[in-house]
Amino acid sequence: MLDGSVDESPRLTELSNSTEKTTPRVLTVLSFLLEKLVARNDRLLTIDEGKIDNHNRGFIKLCEGKKTLKLFHGVRAPSMSIAKYLERIYKYTNCSPSCLVVGYVYIDRLLHRHPDSLVLSLNVHRLLVTSVMVASKVLDDEHYNNAVYARVGGVSNAELNKLEIELLFLLDFRLVVSSRIFESYCLHLEKEMLLGGIGQRIERLVLSNTVDDETEISVDDTQQSSSSPPPI
């Protein structure tokens, strides 16, 4: 579990589809970009605080001073890497690869709307599981409910419910991503992938359930059966 918190999510049902999913290349480039961003922001805060250790209470206190993302801060940075965490979310929630991109769009929108916010090792995991979960509700015709995402993400169901509400208000409920915006982010990720020497071009992703004008989005859950992921 993240920060060693208690798992309050219900036991998940047996695996309904045991086929292994191929990890999309977009997951690799997202991990690469977020790991660079987190490393830079952690380093900046460490310098600002007089080169304190990033597990020091002073670091946590300084992070919590950035009140916008305070609810997403953990007591300590999880040991699981961003790449492994994203792989876990993708594997056990069966979300479409487009949800990973749109989740990244939400985080980027949040940072533009609240420029005092910083994505750090203390908050990036909670930001990711929350943003991808919300994206799956917007994009995917069938998606898992909050309890499943909480179990996969290593947080309690109650905490994830609060994080979801917090994210929605931070975004001012602006959840719609047009095809044009989605394509621009895909091109940006592809460019970063090539510049970073990660490898080939990313897959051609299709944005489903897209509209060009903002509409009211329902956040009702759709229950599905799932495999039980190993605990974090």
N, C-alpha and C positions, 0 to 999 in steps of 0.2 A: 504494500500500500504506500501511497505518497505520504511522506512524513510519518509513517508508521501509524496512520489514522485507522480507526476501526471500520471494517467493511460492514455497512448496514444494508447493502443491496441484497435482495433475495437470491436464493440459489437459482442458477440458470438451468434451463432444460437441456436435454441431450442435443448433440450436434445433428442438424437436419441435412447438412450438406458438407461432407468431409473433404471435398476437393480443395487442394491447395491453390491459393491464389498467387499469381505471379506478381511480384512487387513492381509497381509502375515506376518508370524513371522519374516521373514528376515528384515522387516521394523523396527520391535521392536529392534532387536539386532544392526542394523545400527545406530538407534537413540541413543541407550545406549552407543555405542563406541564413536560416534561423540560428544555426550554431555560430556563424560569424557575427551576427547581430548581437547575440547574447554575450559572446566573449568580449566584444567591444564595449558593450554597456556595463558589464561587470567590471571590466578594467577601468572604465571612466569613473565609476562610483568608488572603486578602491582607491584611485588616485585622489578623488575629492575628499575622501575620508582619511587621508594620510596613510594610504597603502595598508589599510587594515585587511585582515584575512576575511574572505568572503563568507565564512561561517561564523564570524564574530557578531556579537549582539549589536555592535555599532553599525555594522553593515545592514542588518535587518531593520534597525531603527531608521536608518537613512532611507532604505527602500520604502518603508511604510510612510515616510514623509511624502512620497509620491502617492497621494491619497486616491487618485483615480483608479489605480489597479490594486489597491490595498487588499480587497477581498480575495484576489487571486494569489496573494503571497503565501507561501508555505513557511514552516519553521526553518527548514533547511532545504537546500537544493537536492532533488531526487538523484539517486545514483544512476538511474536509467538514462541513457543518452537520448537526445531528441530523435535521432534516426530510429532507434529501437522502439521508442514510444509511438512514433507515427506508424511504424510497421505493425505494432500491436493493435492500434486503433483500426487500421485498414484491414487487418486479418480477421479480427474478431467481430467487427461491426458490419462487415460486408458493404460498407459505404462505397459509392462510386468514386473513381479517381477525381472527378470534377469537384466533389465535396472537399477534397484536400486543397484545391486551388481556391475555391470560394471561402473556405475557412481562413486561408491566408489573406484574401481580400478583406474579410471582416477585421482581422487584426490590423491590417494596413489602414483601413478606414478609421478604426479606433484611434490609432496613433496620430492620424491627421486631425481628427476632431479634438483630441486631447494631447497636444504636443508636449505636455509636461510628463507624459507617461513613458516608461522605459520597459522594454521586454527584457527580463532578467532570468537568470537560472532559477530564481525563487518563484517565478510566476509563469514561465513559458509552457510548462506541461499542462497546467490548469487552463490557460488560454487556448491551447491547442484542442484539448478534448471538448471544451465548451463550444468553440467556434466550429469545429467539424460536426459536432452533434447538431447544432442549429442549422448548418448548411445542409445536412442530410434531410432535415425536416422540410426544408425549402425545395430541395432538388429531387430527392428520391421518392418514387411512388410508394415504396415500402421501406420502412426504416425501423430501427430498434428504439425502444423507449429509453427514458432517462436512467432507469435502474440498470439496464444493460451497459450503457455508456459509463455509468459510475463504476460498475464492476471492472470493466475493461480499463478505465482510466485510473483506477486505484484511489478513488475518493468515495465518500459516502453519497448515497442518493440524495440526502437532505442538502449536503454541501453543493452538489452539482445543480440542484434545483435553484439554489440561491445564485450560483455563478451564471446560470442561464439568464435569469432575470436581470442580473447586473449587466451582463453583456448587451442584452436587448436595449436597456436604457442608455448605456454608453454609446450605442450606435443610433440612438433615437429611433429604434425600430426600422431603420433603413436596411432592409435585408435583401432587396431585389438587386441582382447583378445582371445587367443587360448582356446580350451576346457580344456587343462591341467591347464592353469593359472586360468581359471574361477573356476574349481573344487577346486583348492588349496585355493582360496579365500572363497569359500563356506565352506570348511572344517575349515578354520580359524574362520569364523563367527560362525559356529556351536560350536566350542571349546569355544569361548568367551561367547557365550550364556549360555553354561552349567556352565562355571566357574563363570559367573555373577549371576547364580541362577535365570535366567529369565524364564526358563521353558523347554519345550520339544525341540526336535531336529527341525531344520528348514526344510521347505518343500524341496522336491527334485526339484531343478530348472534345466531347460533345456536351454542351450545357443543356440539360433537359429542363422542362417546366420553366422556361425563361420568358420574361415579359420585358418590354422596354419602358413601361411606365410603372410607377410604384403602386403596389396594391397591398391590401391587408393580408398578412400572412398568418395562418393558423399554426399554433405550436402544439396542437393536440398530438398525443403519442399514438403510434401504431404498433401494437404488440406483435412480436415475432418470436419464434423459437430460436435458440442460439446454443452454440457450444459454450462450455464454461472455461474461460481463459484462466491460465495459471495466475496466482496472485503476484502482485508486484512486490 
